[in-house]
Amino acid sequence: MSVSVILNVDSSAISEVSFDYDENQVGVTYHSNPEKSYVFACDNLQSVEDDIRTAESVGKLIAQLKNNKVLVPIQM
């Protein structure tokens, strides 16, 4: 399984972002609920990971990616 994780994200809202390249999924964990990870389908993981690593505001970028349907929620 090929997974990349960004811990200690520079964000007041988001604590961790993970990228599962085998399943084409992005996991987002918020500081407000560290026990739960929200999972999203994503067709272009590498581009999203690169954008998140260089974003000034990770929370704002995640919200924008969700609104633009780049990240699509997966019902678990």
Secondary structure as the mmCIF struct_conf table of DSSP 4:
data_model
#
loop_
_struct_conf.conf_type_id
_struct_conf.id
_struct_conf.beg_label_comp_id
_struct_conf.beg_label_asym_id
_struct_conf.beg_label_seq_id
_struct_conf.end_label_comp_id
_struct_conf.end_label_asym_id
_struct_conf.end_label_seq_id
STRN STRN1 VAL A 3 LEU A 7
BEND BEND1 ASN A 8 ASN A 8
BEND BEND2 ASP A 10 ASP A 10
BEND BEND3 SER A 12 ALA A 13
STRN STRN2 ILE A 14 ASP A 20
TURN_TY1_P TURN_TY1_P1 TYR A 21 ASN A 24
STRN STRN3 GLN A 25 TYR A 30
TURN_TY1_P TURN_TY1_P2 HIS A 31 SER A 32
TURN_TY1_P TURN_TY1_P3 PRO A 34 GLU A 35
STRN STRN4 SER A 37 ALA A 41
BEND BEND4 ASP A 43 ASP A 43
HELX_RH_AL_P HELX_RH_AL_P1 LEU A 45 THR A 54
BEND BEND5 GLU A 56 GLU A 56
HELX_RH_AL_P HELX_RH_AL_P2 VAL A 58 ASN A 67
TURN_TY1_P TURN_TY1_P4 ASN A 68 LYS A 69
BEND BEND6 VAL A 70 LEU A 71
STRN STRN5 VAL A 72 PRO A 73
#
